[in-house]
């Protein structure tokens, strides 16, 4: 799999105005919280932290259990 990093957005450049758009973020997984039907992933990059929200009903059981 190849990822084009030329269009990557630094964490500090993300905003509410980008909601619903596809973006590529890069970093390392700092922490996860799984609350049953919803999981929160904290992705840390050099410019900050992004919280990623994952819904079980959108991902499916198999993928959600791997989080």
C-alpha positions as CSV (number, residue, x, y, z in Angstrom):
1,X,0.0,0.0,0.0
2,X,1.3,3.4,-0.9
3,X,0.3,6.7,0.8
4,X,0.8,10.0,-0.9
5,X,2.1,12.3,1.8
6,X,2.3,15.4,-0.3
7,X,-1.3,16.2,0.6
8,X,-0.9,15.4,4.3
9,X,-2.2,18.0,6.7
10,X,-0.4,18.7,10.0
11,X,-2.5,18.2,13.0
12,X,-2.5,21.9,13.8
13,X,-4.0,22.6,10.4
14,X,-7.2,20.5,11.1
15,X,-10.4,22.5,11.8
16,X,-14.1,22.0,12.3
17,X,-14.6,23.4,8.7
18,X,-13.0,20.2,7.4
19,X,-15.7,17.9,9.0
20,X,-17.0,15.3,6.5
21,X,-13.9,15.6,4.3
22,X,-11.3,12.8,3.8
23,X,-7.9,13.8,5.2
24,X,-4.7,11.8,5.7
25,X,-3.0,12.1,9.1
26,X,0.2,10.4,10.2
27,X,1.6,9.7,13.6
28,X,1.6,7.1,16.2
29,X,-1.2,5.7,18.4
30,X,-0.9,7.3,21.8
31,X,-4.0,5.9,23.5
32,X,-7.3,4.2,22.9
33,X,-10.6,4.2,24.8
34,X,-13.2,1.7,23.8
35,X,-16.7,2.4,25.3
36,X,-18.5,-0.6,23.7
37,X,-20.2,1.0,20.7
38,X,-17.7,3.9,20.2
39,X,-13.9,4.0,20.4
40,X,-11.6,7.0,20.6
41,X,-8.1,6.8,19.2
42,X,-5.5,9.5,20.1
43,X,-3.0,9.9,17.2
44,X,0.1,11.9,18.1
45,X,2.1,13.6,15.4
46,X,4.9,16.2,15.5
47,X,2.4,19.1,15.6
48,X,-0.1,17.7,18.2
49,X,-2.7,15.2,18.9
50,X,-5.8,14.3,16.9
51,X,-8.8,12.4,18.4
52,X,-10.3,9.9,15.9
53,X,-13.8,8.6,16.7
54,X,-14.8,5.2,15.5
55,X,-18.4,3.9,15.5
56,X,-18.9,0.2,15.8
57,X,-22.0,0.3,13.6
58,X,-20.0,1.9,10.8
59,X,-16.9,-0.3,11.1
60,X,-18.6,-3.6,11.8
61,X,-17.9,-6.0,14.7
62,X,-14.7,-7.6,13.3
63,X,-12.8,-4.4,12.6
64,X,-14.1,-2.7,15.8
65,X,-12.8,-5.5,18.0
66,X,-9.3,-5.0,16.6
67,X,-9.1,-1.4,17.9
